C-alpha cells in the first residue's frame, strides 16, 4: 500500500489504508487543527528528529476500558501508603519535557522532539492536552500526559524518577477519568506494562467504532483537578 503525503489541508486518508505496521501518512504539520483531526480519526504522530512527521494508525490497537483497570497487589500497597500525591495539570510542560528526556531501554534518542513539545503545550493551553503528576513532597517523581476528546483519552507517554511513581499516577488518572465519564483510554500499541493494568488489543475497526461513540460525548475541556472528581472547573 502507498504511504500518503499530506497536503496543507488538515485531512487524512482512511486509516484502513495504513501499512501493516500502522504507518499511514507523512508530512503536514502539528498545528492544533491537524492534531485534533488526527486523534478524532484514530491517527497519531510518531517520529524522531531525523525523520519527517509520520502518522500512524496501528492494527490491532491497545485500549483500556477504565472500568476494567487492574491494580496489582504490590501497587495497591503503595497506593494505600500514600507515598505520592497525585495531581492533574499542575506541571504539564515539566511532565512532557521529562518524558522526552527519560532514557528508555532499547531506544536511542526520543520521539518527543522540541516540535512535539511545542505542539502539545499549545493543546494544553487550549484545554485539550492534560497531565497527571505524582509528587514526593515538592519533587516531581513521575507523571503522564495525553489528549482528551469527547469521552476518550489518548495516552501519549509517561515517566518515573522514583519507584512506582508513574504507575501510581496512571492508576489515579484512570480512576479519575472513569469518574469523569471517560469511556475509552487509547494506549496505542501493545506494551506488557499496560497489559498488566488491563489494557487489551482490539482490531482497528473495533477501536474506530468505539472512538466514534466516545466522540459523541462532550469534551472535558479546561484545567483538570483530581479533587473533587468529575468535569474540570
N, C-alpha and C positions, 0 to 999 in steps of 0.2 A: 504494500500500500504506500502511497506517496505521503511525505511529510509536508504539511501545508505551510506556506509562508503567509503570515498575516499582513493585512493591509492597514491603512490608517484608521479604518473603521473598527470600533470595539466589538467585533463579531468573530465567532469561532466556527469551524466545521463541526459536523456531527461527531460526538465522541466515539461512536461506533466505528469510525474510520481510523482510529488510532492504530499505531503499530502494535505488535504482540506485547512489547514491553510497556506499552501505555503512552509512548511519545506520539503527540498529535500534531503539534504546530511549532513553528519557530518565528521569532521576530516580535514585532509590536512594541509595546511599552508597558510600564507598570503604573499607569495613571489609575486613579480610583475607579473610573467607569469601566475600564477594561478588566481590572481585577474582580470587581463585583459581578460583572457579566460572566467571567470565567467560573467563579465559585458557584453561581446560580445554575451553571450548566455542567457542574461536576468536573471542572478542569482546574488545575492549579499550576503555578510556575515553579520550576526547579532547575537550577543551572548553576554554574560556577563562574568565577571571574574571567576564565579563559574562553568561555563559550557565549553565543548569543542567548537571548531569552528563549527558554524551552518550555513548552506547555504540555501537560500530561493528563491522561485520564485512564488509569490502570484498570485492568480487569483480570482477577477479581479486585474488589475494593475492601479495605479493612474498616469496619464500622463498630461502634459501641452503642448499644441501647442503654441509656442511663439507668433504666430500671434493672438491667442485667449486670450492673457493676459487681465485680467480685473483689473482695479485700482479703488478701492472705492474712493468716492469723498473726504472723510476726509483725505485720504492718498495723494490724488492729491494736496491738500492744503499744506501738509507737504513738498512734493516734490518741489512745487513752491517756498516755503520759503527758500529752500536750507539749511535746518538745518544741514544736514550731507553731507560730501564729501564722495563719493563712489570711491573705487579703486579696482584693481584686483591684486592678487599675491604679495601684499606688506607685508603681515603678515600671511602667510599660517599656520605656526606652532602655532602662537598665536591664530588664529581662531579655529583650531581643538582642541586645549587644552581647550579653553574657552567653546566650545561646550560640551566637556567631563565634565567640572566642573559645568555646569549650572544645577541648580535644576529644575526639571520638575514635574508638578502636577501629582500625581498618580504613579510616578516612583521612585523606590528606586535604588540608585547606577546609573551606566552608562553602556551602551553597547560600548562606545568608550574607550576601555581598552588601557593600555600602549602599548600592542602589536598592536592594531589597529592604534594608533597614529604613531608608528614607520613605519608601513606598508604604510600609506598614505603619510607620509613625503617622503618616498622613491619614491612613484609615483609622488609626486610633483617635486622632483629633476629630474625625468625623463621627466618632462614637460607634464604630463598626469593627474595630480590632481591639482585643482585650487581653489582659494578662492576669495571671494568678501568681501570687508570690508567697513563698514560705520564708518566714523571718526567724532567726535565732537571736533574740534580743533585738538590737538595732541593725544586725547584719543580714543582708540578703543571702539566704542559704540555698535557694532553689526557686524554680518557677517554670511557667509555660505561657505560651501565647497562642492566639488563634483569631479567627474571624467569625462573626455572628451574622447570620441572615435568616430571617424567619425563625422557625423552631429548630434550626440546625446550627451547630458549632463546628467549625473546621479547624481542628488542631494542627498547629504548624511545627512547633519544636519545644523542647524542654531542656533544662539543665539542672545539675545539682552540684553544689560545692560542699555539702555536708551529707552524711548518711541518711538516706530515705527522704531527703528534703523535697525532691521533685515528685516522689511518689505520694507524699502527704498532700502536696499542692494539687496533684492530679485527682486524688480521691475527693478532696474537699470541693474541687471545681466541678466534678461530675455530679456530686450530691447537690450542689447549688444549682447547676444547670437543670437538673431534673425538677427541683422545686420551682424553678422559674419557667417551666413549661417546655424546655428544650427536649425534643424527641429523638434527635439523631446527632451523634458525635462522629465526625469523619476523622478517621485515623490514617487515611490514605493507603499506605502499603503495610504488609504484614511485618510485625516485629514480635518476637516471642514475649518481650516485656509487656506489650499491650494485650496480647492474647491471654496472659495470666490474669489480667484485670477484667476479662470477659469479652474483649473485642473478638469479632469473628469476620471471616471473609465472606462476601456475598458477590454474586455476579454484578457486573456493571449495570445491567438493565434493572436489576432489583434496587440497587443503590439510587439510580436516577429516578425511579418511581417513588421511592421513599423521600428523596430530596424534594421532588415536585410537591408532594403533600406537605412537607415541612415548610416550604416557602409560601404556602397559603396562609400561614400564621404571621402575626405582626413581629417585626424585629425588635429585640431588646436593645434599643439604641441609647447611647449616652454612657456615662460613667457607671460602672457596676460597683455594688457594695455587697459583701457577703452577709452582713447583718443589718436589717432583717433580710432573710432570703426572699426572693421574688424579683419583680421587674426593677430596674435601676432607677435611681432618682433623677 
